[in-house]
């Protein structure tokens, strides 16, 4: 856990010892997410899953210069409702209504088929905070298609995923410039890899 916290501290700008409020919240969120995702790996079968939420938070903070603590906390927690036994109520009790609502907004509806879920992602009226979080999430996923590819995923399937991610981004009502640039670069790398 200590190594993960150090990794997080080194990847999130604005993290300082003097800002104990921010320090405590980020640390609690990172520990909470690490505990919830314990034993899970990314689709390459090797990489601990917690590296993904940390990467999403890093993209937002270090690369896109997002400083909103709700977005950064939600980045660390964004897959807890979808991929763990975490309940909305638990997330709300631990991190507040605003964080819990943002995590819920970026969580796929478990009652939908995979196809319907993909369609919903494209048509969804994302909030400005969710747009930033989802763009960073899709960017991280595209990077992982190249850097830690899912076991057995063909190039065609990678391109299919990348094209779906692009449709999700294109369906959003706004595109923060830095995040759009990062997404476009990751998209082009998947296509050329």
Residue pairs with C-beta under 8 A, 6 or more apart in sequence:
1 31
1 34
4 30
4 34
4 50
4 54
5 27
5 30
5 31
7 54
8 15
8 26
8 27
8 30
8 54
8 57
8 76
9 15
11 54
11 55
11 57
11 58
11 61
11 62
12 26
12 57
12 58
12 61
12 62
12 72
13 61
13 62
13 65
13 67
14 22
14 61
14 67
15 22
15 23
15 26
16 22
16 23
17 23
22 69
25 69
25 73
25 95
26 69
26 72
26 73
26 76
28 94
28 95
29 73
29 76
29 77
29 95
30 50
30 54
30 76
32 76
32 77
32 80
32 94
32 95
33 50
33 53
33 76
33 77
33 79
33 80
34 50
36 80
36 84
36 85
36 86
37 48
37 49
37 50
37 53
37 79
37 80
37 83
37 84
40 48
40 49
40 50
40 83
40 84
41 47
41 48
41 49
42 48
42 49
42 51
42 52
42 144
42 148
42 150
43 144
43 148
43 149
43 150
43 151
43 153
44 144
44 148
44 149
44 150
44 151
45 151
46 148
47 144
47 148
49 79
49 83
52 79
52 140
52 141
52 144
53 75
53 76
53 77
53 78
53 79
54 76
55 140
55 143
56 75
56 76
56 78
56 133
56 136
56 137
56 140
57 72
57 75
57 76
57 136
59 136
59 139
59 140
59 179
59 182
60 66
60 71
60 72
60 75
60 132
60 133
60 136
60 179
61 67
61 72
63 178
63 182
64 132
64 136
64 176
64 178
64 179
64 182
65 178
66 72
66 132
68 129
68 132
70 98
70 99
70 102
70 129
71 102
71 129
71 132
71 133
73 95
73 99
74 99
74 102
74 103
74 106
74 129
74 133
75 133
75 136
75 137
77 91
77 95
77 99
77 103
78 103
78 106
78 107
78 133
78 137
79 107
80 86
80 91
80 103
81 87
81 88
81 91
81 103
81 104
81 107
82 107
82 108
82 110
88 100
88 104
91 99
91 100
91 103
92 99
92 100
102 127
102 129
102 130
102 133
105 126
105 127
105 130
106 130
106 133
106 134
106 137
108 117
108 120
108 121
109 117
109 120
112 120
118 164
121 164
121 168
121 171
122 164
122 167
122 168
122 171
123 171
124 171
125 173
126 134
126 172
126 173
128 174
131 172
131 173
131 174
131 175
131 176
132 176
132 179
134 168
134 169
134 172
135 169
135 172
135 175
135 176
135 179
135 180
135 182
135 183
136 179
136 182
138 165
138 168
138 169
138 183
139 179
139 182
139 183
139 186
141 161
141 165
142 161
142 162
142 165
142 183
142 186
142 187
142 189
142 190
143 186
143 189
144 150
145 153
145 158
145 161
145 162
145 190
145 193
146 189
146 190
146 193
149 158
155 193
158 190
158 193
159 190
159 191
161 190
162 187
162 190
162 191
165 183
165 187
166 187
169 175
169 180
169 183
